[in-house]
Structure formats: structure tokens, C-alpha cells
Amino acid sequence: MKPYGDCTYCGGEVVECVQRVDYRLHGQLYILEGVPTGVCQQCGEQFFTADTAHQMESAVTETKGPMETVPIPVIAVK
Ligand SMILES: [Zn+2]
């Protein structure tokens, strides 16, 4: 059973690993820990199952407060 299928961008194999991911909701950036993520072995694109996407949203909307808050550097390329 392959929950992610092949990469929709390059057709590469998508393998699940649990990692820290950036997540944006209503313009606010969050960093979520321990997220099961499908990662394309060719291009590195990340995929989430519908279940995981739902859990990520609940985690953010129902949290009683973050584990920690980190400053995020903002850098202009041009
Ligand atoms: Zn890919």
C-alpha cells in the first residue's frame, strides 16, 4: 500500500519519513514536529495524506501554546 503514490511533479518514488515541516495557516507560519511526510526521492517535493493534513490543521488550531517560539530570518534575494 502506497499512501502517497508517485510524485505528481516528476514521477519519482515517494517515501514516508517523520520530520519537522513548515506549515502556514491564515498567513501565520508554524513549524510542526513529528509530521509523517511523503518525500520524493528525486526532487524532494513533500506530500501529506488528507489525514495528516487534517491533523496538522487541528494541531495548530487546538494547541494550548507552542513548545517553543523561534525567530525566523527574512532575507531578500533581490
Ligand atoms: Zn518528484
PDB file of the backbone (N, CA, C, O) and the ligand in Angstrom, with CONECT records:
HET     ZN  A 101       1
ATOM      1  N   MET A   1       0.847  -1.204   0.000  1.00  0.00           N
ATOM      2  CA  MET A   1       0.000   0.000   0.000  1.00  0.00           C
ATOM      3  C   MET A   1       0.880   1.251   0.000  1.00  0.00           C
ATOM      4  O   MET A   1       1.680   1.471   0.909  1.00  0.00           O
ATOM      5  N   LYS A   2       0.710   2.056  -1.036  1.00  0.00           N
ATOM      6  CA  LYS A   2       1.487   3.300  -1.106  1.00  0.00           C
ATOM      7  C   LYS A   2       0.548   4.481  -0.899  1.00  0.00           C
ATOM      8  O   LYS A   2      -0.175   4.870  -1.818  1.00  0.00           O
ATOM      9  N   PRO A   3       0.555   5.045   0.286  1.00  0.00           N
ATOM     10  CA  PRO A   3      -0.405   6.119   0.585  1.00  0.00           C
ATOM     11  C   PRO A   3      -0.179   7.371  -0.253  1.00  0.00           C
ATOM     12  O   PRO A   3      -1.095   8.177  -0.413  1.00  0.00           O
ATOM     13  N   TYR A   4       1.012   7.545  -0.784  1.00  0.00           N
ATOM     14  CA  TYR A   4       1.323   8.795  -1.480  1.00  0.00           C
ATOM     15  C   TYR A   4       1.314   8.658  -3.002  1.00  0.00           C
ATOM     16  O   TYR A   4       1.176   9.655  -3.711  1.00  0.00           O
ATOM     17  N   GLY A   5       1.459   7.424  -3.515  1.00  0.00           N
ATOM     18  CA  GLY A   5       1.585   7.270  -4.961  1.00  0.00           C
ATOM     19  C   GLY A   5       2.928   7.839  -5.409  1.00  0.00           C
ATOM     20  O   GLY A   5       3.785   8.130  -4.575  1.00  0.00           O
ATOM     21  N   ASP A   6       3.116   7.997  -6.694  1.00  0.00           N
ATOM     22  CA  ASP A   6       4.357   8.575  -7.180  1.00  0.00           C
ATOM     23  C   ASP A   6       4.259  10.096  -7.180  1.00  0.00           C
ATOM     24  O   ASP A   6       3.166  10.659  -7.131  1.00  0.00           O
ATOM     25  N   CYS A   7       5.401  10.744  -7.237  1.00  0.00           N
ATOM     26  CA  CYS A   7       5.463  12.204  -7.224  1.00  0.00           C
ATOM     27  C   CYS A   7       4.653  12.772  -8.381  1.00  0.00           C
ATOM     28  O   CYS A   7       4.804  12.329  -9.520  1.00  0.00           O
ATOM     29  N   THR A   8       3.786  13.756  -8.097  1.00  0.00           N
ATOM     30  CA  THR A   8       2.958  14.336  -9.144  1.00  0.00           C
ATOM     31  C   THR A   8       3.769  15.283 -10.021  1.00  0.00           C
ATOM     32  O   THR A   8       3.300  15.690 -11.083  1.00  0.00           O
ATOM     33  N   TYR A   9       4.978  15.639  -9.593  1.00  0.00           N
ATOM     34  CA  TYR A   9       5.806  16.570 -10.362  1.00  0.00           C
ATOM     35  C   TYR A   9       6.755  15.845 -11.298  1.00  0.00           C
ATOM     36  O   TYR A   9       6.858  16.178 -12.479  1.00  0.00           O
ATOM     37  N   CYS A  10       7.466  14.824 -10.747  1.00  0.00           N
ATOM     38  CA  CYS A  10       8.495  14.190 -11.566  1.00  0.00           C
ATOM     39  C   CYS A  10       8.282  12.682 -11.713  1.00  0.00           C
ATOM     40  O   CYS A  10       9.023  12.025 -12.444  1.00  0.00           O
ATOM     41  N   GLY A  11       7.270  12.124 -11.021  1.00  0.00           N
ATOM     42  CA  GLY A  11       7.017  10.689 -11.142  1.00  0.00           C
ATOM     43  C   GLY A  11       7.949   9.838 -10.300  1.00  0.00           C
ATOM     44  O   GLY A  11       7.915   8.611 -10.394  1.00  0.00           O
ATOM     45  N   GLY A  12       8.777  10.464  -9.481  1.00  0.00           N
ATOM     46  CA  GLY A  12       9.724   9.741  -8.624  1.00  0.00           C
ATOM     47  C   GLY A  12       9.021   9.005  -7.494  1.00  0.00           C
ATOM     48  O   GLY A  12       7.835   9.210  -7.235  1.00  0.00           O
ATOM     49  N   GLU A  13       9.781   8.141  -6.828  1.00  0.00           N
ATOM     50  CA  GLU A  13       9.226   7.372  -5.722  1.00  0.00           C
ATOM     51  C   GLU A  13       9.101   8.267  -4.490  1.00  0.00           C
ATOM     52  O   GLU A  13      10.015   9.019  -4.152  1.00  0.00           O
ATOM     53  N   VAL A  14       7.950   8.168  -3.830  1.00  0.00           N
ATOM     54  CA  VAL A  14       7.703   8.966  -2.636  1.00  0.00           C
ATOM     55  C   VAL A  14       7.797   8.055  -1.414  1.00  0.00           C
ATOM     56  O   VAL A  14       7.077   7.061  -1.315  1.00  0.00           O
ATOM     57  N   VAL A  15       8.681   8.395  -0.495  1.00  0.00           N
ATOM     58  CA  VAL A  15       8.924   7.573   0.691  1.00  0.00           C
ATOM     59  C   VAL A  15       8.553   8.376   1.931  1.00  0.00           C
ATOM     60  O   VAL A  15       8.864   9.562   2.035  1.00  0.00           O
ATOM     61  N   GLU A  16       7.879   7.705   2.873  1.00  0.00           N
ATOM     62  CA  GLU A  16       7.455   8.425   4.070  1.00  0.00           C
ATOM     63  C   GLU A  16       8.568   8.522   5.100  1.00  0.00           C
ATOM     64  O   GLU A  16       9.272   7.550   5.374  1.00  0.00           O
ATOM     65  N   CYS A  17       8.714   9.713   5.663  1.00  0.00           N
ATOM     66  CA  CYS A  17       9.560   9.844   6.846  1.00  0.00           C
ATOM     67  C   CYS A  17       8.870  10.833   7.784  1.00  0.00           C
ATOM     68  O   CYS A  17       8.056  11.651   7.355  1.00  0.00           O
ATOM     69  N   VAL A  18       9.206  10.745   9.056  1.00  0.00           N
ATOM     70  CA  VAL A  18       8.607  11.630  10.048  1.00  0.00           C
ATOM     71  C   VAL A  18       9.572  12.769  10.291  1.00  0.00           C
ATOM     72  O   VAL A  18      10.722  12.556  10.673  1.00  0.00           O
ATOM     73  N   GLN A  19       9.095  13.974  10.066  1.00  0.00           N
ATOM     74  CA  GLN A  19      10.012  15.101  10.175  1.00  0.00           C
ATOM     75  C   GLN A  19       9.327  16.376  10.620  1.00  0.00           C
ATOM     76  O   GLN A  19       8.124  16.410  10.876  1.00  0.00           O
ATOM     77  N   ARG A  20      10.130  17.418  10.703  1.00  0.00           N
ATOM     78  CA  ARG A  20       9.665  18.752  11.074  1.00  0.00           C
ATOM     79  C   ARG A  20       9.313  19.482   9.786  1.00  0.00           C
ATOM     80  O   ARG A  20      10.127  19.517   8.863  1.00  0.00           O
ATOM     81  N   VAL A  21       8.136  20.059   9.701  1.00  0.00           N
ATOM     82  CA  VAL A  21       7.752  20.734   8.460  1.00  0.00           C
ATOM     83  C   VAL A  21       7.240  22.154   8.729  1.00  0.00           C
ATOM     84  O   VAL A  21       6.703  22.457   9.794  1.00  0.00           O
ATOM     85  N   ASP A  22       7.426  22.991   7.739  1.00  0.00           N
ATOM     86  CA  ASP A  22       6.849  24.337   7.783  1.00  0.00           C
ATOM     87  C   ASP A  22       5.378  24.234   7.427  1.00  0.00           C
ATOM     88  O   ASP A  22       4.999  23.478   6.533  1.00  0.00           O
ATOM     89  N   TYR A  23       4.562  24.983   8.117  1.00  0.00           N
ATOM     90  CA  TYR A  23       3.130  24.920   7.860  1.00  0.00           C
ATOM     91  C   TYR A  23       2.568  26.327   7.986  1.00  0.00           C
ATOM     92  O   TYR A  23       2.889  27.056   8.925  1.00  0.00           O
ATOM     93  N   ARG A  24       1.741  26.694   7.046  1.00  0.00           N
ATOM     94  CA  ARG A  24       1.176  28.038   7.027  1.00  0.00           C
ATOM     95  C   ARG A  24      -0.340  27.945   7.164  1.00  0.00           C
ATOM     96  O   ARG A  24      -0.991  27.169   6.464  1.00  0.00           O
ATOM     97  N   LEU A  25      -0.892  28.743   8.069  1.00  0.00           N
ATOM     98  CA  LEU A  25      -2.346  28.787   8.199  1.00  0.00           C
ATOM     99  C   LEU A  25      -2.745  30.230   8.468  1.00  0.00           C
ATOM    100  O   LEU A  25      -2.233  30.857   9.396  1.00  0.00           O
ATOM    101  N   HIS A  26      -3.653  30.754   7.664  1.00  0.00           N
ATOM    102  CA  HIS A  26      -4.118  32.135   7.785  1.00  0.00           C
ATOM    103  C   HIS A  26      -2.950  33.112   7.851  1.00  0.00           C
ATOM    104  O   HIS A  26      -2.970  34.061   8.634  1.00  0.00           O
ATOM    105  N   GLY A  27      -1.931  32.874   7.026  1.00  0.00           N
ATOM    106  CA  GLY A  27      -0.817  33.812   6.933  1.00  0.00           C
ATOM    107  C   GLY A  27       0.229  33.661   8.022  1.00  0.00           C
ATOM    108  O   GLY A  27       1.277  34.304   7.963  1.00  0.00           O
ATOM    109  N   GLN A  28      -0.036  32.820   9.020  1.00  0.00           N
ATOM    110  CA  GLN A  28       0.945  32.612  10.090  1.00  0.00           C
ATOM    111  C   GLN A  28       1.756  31.358   9.784  1.00  0.00           C
ATOM    112  O   GLN A  28       1.207  30.322   9.407  1.00  0.00           O
ATOM    113  N   LEU A  29       3.067  31.470   9.954  1.00  0.00           N
ATOM    114  CA  LEU A  29       3.940  30.326   9.726  1.00  0.00           C
ATOM    115  C   LEU A  29       4.157  29.566  11.029  1.00  0.00           C
ATOM    116  O   LEU A  29       4.469  30.158  12.062  1.00  0.00           O
ATOM    117  N   TYR A  30       3.987  28.253  10.968  1.00  0.00           N
ATOM    118  CA  TYR A  30       4.236  27.386  12.120  1.00  0.00           C
ATOM    119  C   TYR A  30       5.274  26.350  11.727  1.00  0.00           C
ATOM    120  O   TYR A  30       5.435  26.037  10.547  1.00  0.00           O
ATOM    121  N   ILE A  31       5.977  25.820  12.716  1.00  0.00           N
ATOM    122  CA  ILE A  31       6.853  24.686  12.480  1.00  0.00           C
ATOM    123  C   ILE A  31       6.272  23.518  13.272  1.00  0.00           C
ATOM    124  O   ILE A  31       6.152  23.583  14.495  1.00  0.00           O
ATOM    125  N   LEU A  32       5.916  22.457  12.565  1.00  0.00           N
ATOM    126  CA  LEU A  32       5.296  21.303  13.210  1.00  0.00           C
ATOM    127  C   LEU A  32       6.306  20.164  13.320  1.00  0.00           C
ATOM    128  O   LEU A  32       7.030  19.866  12.370  1.00  0.00           O
ATOM    129  N   GLU A  33       6.341  19.537  14.488  1.00  0.00           N
ATOM    130  CA  GLU A  33       7.267  18.438  14.749  1.00  0.00           C
ATOM    131  C   GLU A  33       6.578  17.095  14.574  1.00  0.00           C
ATOM    132  O   GLU A  33       5.387  16.966  14.858  1.00  0.00           O
ATOM    133  N   GLY A  34       7.312  16.099  14.111  1.00  0.00           N
ATOM    134  CA  GLY A  34       6.812  14.730  14.084  1.00  0.00           C
ATOM    135  C   GLY A  34       5.697  14.522  13.073  1.00  0.00           C
ATOM    136  O   GLY A  34       4.726  13.821  13.358  1.00  0.00           O
ATOM    137  N   VAL A  35       5.824  15.119  11.897  1.00  0.00           N
ATOM    138  CA  VAL A  35       4.790  15.003  10.869  1.00  0.00           C
ATOM    139  C   VAL A  35       5.156  13.901   9.870  1.00  0.00           C
ATOM    140  O   VAL A  35       6.220  13.966   9.253  1.00  0.00           O
ATOM    141  N   PRO A  36       4.297  12.893   9.698  1.00  0.00           N
ATOM    142  CA  PRO A  36       4.554  11.885   8.661  1.00  0.00           C
ATOM    143  C   PRO A  36       4.443  12.548   7.290  1.00  0.00           C
ATOM    144  O   PRO A  36       3.381  13.039   6.904  1.00  0.00           O
ATOM    145  N   THR A  37       5.551  12.551   6.569  1.00  0.00           N
ATOM    146  CA  THR A  37       5.630  13.278   5.310  1.00  0.00           C
ATOM    147  C   THR A  37       6.120  12.355   4.200  1.00  0.00           C
ATOM    148  O   THR A  37       7.093  11.622   4.383  1.00  0.00           O
ATOM    149  N   GLY A  38       5.453  12.390   3.060  1.00  0.00           N
ATOM    150  CA  GLY A  38       5.955  11.669   1.901  1.00  0.00           C
ATOM    151  C   GLY A  38       6.954  12.564   1.186  1.00  0.00           C
ATOM    152  O   GLY A  38       6.618  13.681   0.792  1.00  0.00           O
ATOM    153  N   VAL A  39       8.184  12.077   1.015  1.00  0.00           N
ATOM    154  CA  VAL A  39       9.215  12.885   0.368  1.00  0.00           C
ATOM    155  C   VAL A  39       9.645  12.208  -0.923  1.00  0.00           C
ATOM    156  O   VAL A  39      10.022  11.036  -0.921  1.00  0.00           O
ATOM    157  N   CYS A  40       9.587  12.954  -2.034  1.00  0.00           N
ATOM    158  CA  CYS A  40      10.019  12.415  -3.316  1.00  0.00           C
ATOM    159  C   CYS A  40      11.522  12.207  -3.303  1.00  0.00           C
ATOM    160  O   CYS A  40      12.284  13.110  -2.957  1.00  0.00           O
ATOM    161  N   GLN A  41      11.944  10.997  -3.685  1.00  0.00           N
ATOM    162  CA  GLN A  41      13.373  10.668  -3.660  1.00  0.00           C
ATOM    163  C   GLN A  41      14.120  11.342  -4.801  1.00  0.00           C
ATOM    164  O   GLN A  41      15.350  11.388  -4.788  1.00  0.00           O
ATOM    165  N   GLN A  42      13.398  11.865  -5.787  1.00  0.00           N
ATOM    166  CA  GLN A  42      14.068  12.510  -6.922  1.00  0.00           C
ATOM    167  C   GLN A  42      14.149  14.018  -6.776  1.00  0.00           C
ATOM    168  O   GLN A  42      15.225  14.601  -6.912  1.00  0.00           O
ATOM    169  N   CYS A  43      13.001  14.659  -6.496  1.00  0.00           N
ATOM    170  CA  CYS A  43      13.005  16.122  -6.490  1.00  0.00           C
ATOM    171  C   CYS A  43      12.820  16.725  -5.100  1.00  0.00           C
ATOM    172  O   CYS A  43      12.968  17.935  -4.922  1.00  0.00           O
ATOM    173  N   GLY A  44      12.495  15.881  -4.109  1.00  0.00           N
ATOM    174  CA  GLY A  44      12.401  16.388  -2.743  1.00  0.00           C
ATOM    175  C   GLY A  44      11.066  17.011  -2.393  1.00  0.00           C
ATOM    176  O   GLY A  44      10.883  17.493  -1.275  1.00  0.00           O
ATOM    177  N   GLU A  45      10.124  17.010  -3.337  1.00  0.00           N
ATOM    178  CA  GLU A  45       8.795  17.560  -3.068  1.00  0.00           C
ATOM    179  C   GLU A  45       8.147  16.798  -1.914  1.00  0.00           C
ATOM    180  O   GLU A  45       8.329  15.587  -1.789  1.00  0.00           O
ATOM    181  N   GLN A  46       7.390  17.505  -1.068  1.00  0.00           N
ATOM    182  CA  GLN A  46       6.752  16.875   0.084  1.00  0.00           C
ATOM    183  C   GLN A  46       5.267  16.713  -0.151  1.00  0.00           C
ATOM    184  O   GLN A  46       4.617  17.566  -0.755  1.00  0.00           O
ATOM    185  N   PHE A  47       4.740  15.592   0.343  1.00  0.00           N
ATOM    186  CA  PHE A  47       3.310  15.312   0.215  1.00  0.00           C
ATOM    187  C   PHE A  47       2.746  14.899   1.572  1.00  0.00           C
ATOM    188  O   PHE A  47       3.437  14.290   2.388  1.00  0.00           O
ATOM    189  N   PHE A  48       1.481  15.240   1.796  1.00  0.00           N
ATOM    190  CA  PHE A  48       0.814  14.836   3.030  1.00  0.00           C
ATOM    191  C   PHE A  48      -0.476  14.128   2.673  1.00  0.00           C
ATOM    192  O   PHE A  48      -1.153  14.499   1.714  1.00  0.00           O
ATOM    193  N   THR A  49      -0.816  13.105   3.449  1.00  0.00           N
ATOM    194  CA  THR A  49      -2.104  12.459   3.239  1.00  0.00           C
ATOM    195  C   THR A  49      -3.191  13.399   3.757  1.00  0.00           C
ATOM    196  O   THR A  49      -2.905  14.321   4.521  1.00  0.00           O
ATOM    197  N   ALA A  50      -4.427  13.168   3.344  1.00  0.00           N
ATOM    198  CA  ALA A  50      -5.539  14.006   3.781  1.00  0.00           C
ATOM    199  C   ALA A  50      -5.657  13.955   5.304  1.00  0.00           C
ATOM    200  O   ALA A  50      -5.951  14.961   5.950  1.00  0.00           O
ATOM    201  N   ASP A  51      -5.421  12.762   5.870  1.00  0.00           N
ATOM    202  CA  ASP A  51      -5.457  12.561   7.314  1.00  0.00           C
ATOM    203  C   ASP A  51      -4.436  13.438   8.027  1.00  0.00           C
ATOM    204  O   ASP A  51      -4.745  14.129   8.998  1.00  0.00           O
ATOM    205  N   THR A  52      -3.210  13.386   7.513  1.00  0.00           N
ATOM    206  CA  THR A  52      -2.132  14.160   8.127  1.00  0.00           C
ATOM    207  C   THR A  52      -2.405  15.654   8.001  1.00  0.00           C
ATOM    208  O   THR A  52      -2.182  16.415   8.942  1.00  0.00           O
ATOM    209  N   ALA A  53      -2.889  16.068   6.834  1.00  0.00           N
ATOM    210  CA  ALA A  53      -3.194  17.483   6.620  1.00  0.00           C
ATOM    211  C   ALA A  53      -4.223  17.952   7.649  1.00  0.00           C
ATOM    212  O   ALA A  53      -4.131  19.055   8.187  1.00  0.00           O
ATOM    213  N   HIS A  54      -5.201  17.088   7.905  1.00  0.00           N
ATOM    214  CA  HIS A  54      -6.240  17.420   8.881  1.00  0.00           C
ATOM    215  C   HIS A  54      -5.647  17.511  10.289  1.00  0.00           C
ATOM    216  O   HIS A  54      -5.969  18.420  11.054  1.00  0.00           O
ATOM    217  N   GLN A  55      -4.777  16.554  10.618  1.00  0.00           N
ATOM    218  CA  GLN A  55      -4.131  16.555  11.939  1.00  0.00           C
ATOM    219  C   GLN A  55      -3.262  17.790  12.130  1.00  0.00           C
ATOM    220  O   GLN A  55      -3.202  18.354  13.222  1.00  0.00           O
ATOM    221  N   MET A  56      -2.593  18.203  11.067  1.00  0.00           N
ATOM    222  CA  MET A  56      -1.740  19.387  11.156  1.00  0.00           C
ATOM    223  C   MET A  56      -2.595  20.614  11.442  1.00  0.00           C
ATOM    224  O   MET A  56      -2.233  21.454  12.265  1.00  0.00           O
ATOM    225  N   GLU A  57      -3.724  20.712  10.763  1.00  0.00           N
ATOM    226  CA  GLU A  57      -4.597  21.873  10.977  1.00  0.00           C
ATOM    227  C   GLU A  57      -5.156  21.860  12.400  1.00  0.00           C
ATOM    228  O   GLU A  57      -5.195  22.897  13.062  1.00  0.00           O
ATOM    229  N   SER A  58      -5.594  20.672  12.877  1.00  0.00           N
ATOM    230  CA  SER A  58      -6.129  20.581  14.242  1.00  0.00           C
ATOM    231  C   SER A  58      -5.063  20.937  15.260  1.00  0.00           C
ATOM    232  O   SER A  58      -5.333  21.640  16.233  1.00  0.00           O
ATOM    233  N   ALA A  59      -3.840  20.444  15.031  1.00  0.00           N
ATOM    234  CA  ALA A  59      -2.753  20.699  15.975  1.00  0.00           C
ATOM    235  C   ALA A  59      -2.558  22.202  16.147  1.00  0.00           C
ATOM    236  O   ALA A  59      -2.344  22.689  17.258  1.00  0.00           O
ATOM    237  N   VAL A  60      -2.635  22.933  15.027  1.00  0.00           N
ATOM    238  CA  VAL A  60      -2.409  24.371  15.074  1.00  0.00           C
ATOM    239  C   VAL A  60      -3.605  25.107  15.683  1.00  0.00           C
ATOM    240  O   VAL A  60      -3.432  26.013  16.497  1.00  0.00           O
ATOM    241  N   THR A  61      -4.819  24.714  15.283  1.00  0.00           N
ATOM    242  CA  THR A  61      -5.992  25.450  15.754  1.00  0.00           C
ATOM    243  C   THR A  61      -6.352  25.102  17.196  1.00  0.00           C
ATOM    244  O   THR A  61      -6.987  25.900  17.886  1.00  0.00           O
ATOM    245  N   GLU A  62      -5.946  23.907  17.659  1.00  0.00           N
ATOM    246  CA  GLU A  62      -6.342  23.478  19.011  1.00  0.00           C
ATOM    247  C   GLU A  62      -5.205  23.517  20.014  1.00  0.00           C
ATOM    248  O   GLU A  62      -5.377  23.111  21.163  1.00  0.00           O
ATOM    249  N   THR A  63      -4.041  24.002  19.591  1.00  0.00           N
ATOM    250  CA  THR A  63      -2.897  23.997  20.509  1.00  0.00           C
ATOM    251  C   THR A  63      -3.145  24.915  21.698  1.00  0.00           C
ATOM    252  O   THR A  63      -3.802  25.950  21.581  1.00  0.00           O
ATOM    253  N   LYS A  64      -2.607  24.514  22.842  1.00  0.00           N
ATOM    254  CA  LYS A  64      -2.715  25.363  24.027  1.00  0.00           C
ATOM    255  C   LYS A  64      -1.495  26.275  24.127  1.00  0.00           C
ATOM    256  O   LYS A  64      -1.355  27.042  25.080  1.00  0.00           O
ATOM    257  N   GLY A  65      -0.631  26.183  23.149  1.00  0.00           N
ATOM    258  CA  GLY A  65       0.574  27.013  23.147  1.00  0.00           C
ATOM    259  C   GLY A  65       1.707  26.216  22.547  1.00  0.00           C
ATOM    260  O   GLY A  65       1.764  24.996  22.699  1.00  0.00           O
ATOM    261  N   PRO A  66       2.606  26.897  21.867  1.00  0.00           N
ATOM    262  CA  PRO A  66       3.708  26.193  21.205  1.00  0.00           C
ATOM    263  C   PRO A  66       4.727  25.655  22.211  1.00  0.00           C
ATOM    264  O   PRO A  66       4.849  26.174  23.321  1.00  0.00           O
ATOM    265  N   MET A  67       5.465  24.597  21.806  1.00  0.00           N
ATOM    266  CA  MET A  67       6.574  24.050  22.586  1.00  0.00           C
ATOM    267  C   MET A  67       7.640  25.112  22.773  1.00  0.00           C
ATOM    268  O   MET A  67       8.226  25.268  23.844  1.00  0.00           O
ATOM    269  N   GLU A  68       7.866  25.837  21.684  1.00  0.00           N
ATOM    270  CA  GLU A  68       8.849  26.908  21.705  1.00  0.00           C
ATOM    271  C   GLU A  68       8.535  27.839  20.546  1.00  0.00           C
ATOM    272  O   GLU A  68       7.834  27.462  19.607  1.00  0.00           O
ATOM    273  N   THR A  69       9.054  29.051  20.617  1.00  0.00           N
ATOM    274  CA  THR A  69       8.900  30.004  19.519  1.00  0.00           C
ATOM    275  C   THR A  69      10.293  30.411  19.064  1.00  0.00           C
ATOM    276  O   THR A  69      11.124  30.837  19.865  1.00  0.00           O
ATOM    277  N   VAL A  70      10.537  30.271  17.756  1.00  0.00           N
ATOM    278  CA  VAL A  70      11.865  30.588  17.243  1.00  0.00           C
ATOM    279  C   VAL A  70      11.776  31.762  16.281  1.00  0.00           C
ATOM    280  O   VAL A  70      10.812  31.876  15.524  1.00  0.00           O
ATOM    281  N   PRO A  71      12.770  32.630  16.306  1.00  0.00           N
ATOM    282  CA  PRO A  71      12.787  33.721  15.324  1.00  0.00           C
ATOM    283  C   PRO A  71      13.118  33.150  13.945  1.00  0.00           C
ATOM    284  O   PRO A  71      13.979  32.277  13.828  1.00  0.00           O
ATOM    285  N   ILE A  72      12.447  33.633  12.909  1.00  0.00           N
ATOM    286  CA  ILE A  72      12.682  33.152  11.546  1.00  0.00           C
ATOM    287  C   ILE A  72      13.301  34.277  10.719  1.00  0.00           C
ATOM    288  O   ILE A  72      12.684  35.327  10.537  1.00  0.00           O
ATOM    289  N   PRO A  73      14.514  34.061  10.221  1.00  0.00           N
ATOM    290  CA  PRO A  73      15.157  35.119   9.415  1.00  0.00           C
ATOM    291  C   PRO A  73      14.389  35.377   8.114  1.00  0.00           C
ATOM    292  O   PRO A  73      13.964  34.437   7.443  1.00  0.00           O
ATOM    293  N   VAL A  74      14.219  36.629   7.772  1.00  0.00           N
ATOM    294  CA  VAL A  74      13.606  37.006   6.495  1.00  0.00           C
ATOM    295  C   VAL A  74      14.692  37.650   5.648  1.00  0.00           C
ATOM    296  O   VAL A  74      15.306  38.637   6.054  1.00  0.00           O
ATOM    297  N   ILE A  75      14.921  37.092   4.482  1.00  0.00           N
ATOM    298  CA  ILE A  75      16.048  37.541   3.660  1.00  0.00           C
ATOM    299  C   ILE A  75      15.564  37.865   2.245  1.00  0.00           C
ATOM    300  O   ILE A  75      14.870  37.060   1.624  1.00  0.00           O
ATOM    301  N   ALA A  76      15.933  39.047   1.739  1.00  0.00           N
ATOM    302  CA  ALA A  76      15.577  39.422   0.378  1.00  0.00           C
ATOM    303  C   ALA A  76      16.617  38.874  -0.585  1.00  0.00           C
ATOM    304  O   ALA A  76      17.818  39.005  -0.351  1.00  0.00           O
ATOM    305  N   VAL A  77      16.158  38.262  -1.666  1.00  0.00           N
ATOM    306  CA  VAL A  77      17.075  37.700  -2.652  1.00  0.00           C
ATOM    307  C   VAL A  77      17.496  38.789  -3.652  1.00  0.00           C
ATOM    308  O   VAL A  77      18.611  38.777  -4.175  1.00  0.00           O
ATOM    309  N   LYS A  78      16.566  39.736  -3.904  1.00  0.00           N
ATOM    310  CA  LYS A  78      16.856  40.805  -4.875  1.00  0.00           C
ATOM    311  C   LYS A  78      16.520  42.155  -4.285  1.00  0.00           C
ATOM    312  O   LYS A  78      16.694  43.178  -4.947  1.00  0.00           O
TER     313      LYS A  78
HETATM  314 ZN    ZN A 101       9.417  14.398  -7.534  1.00  0.00          ZN2+
END
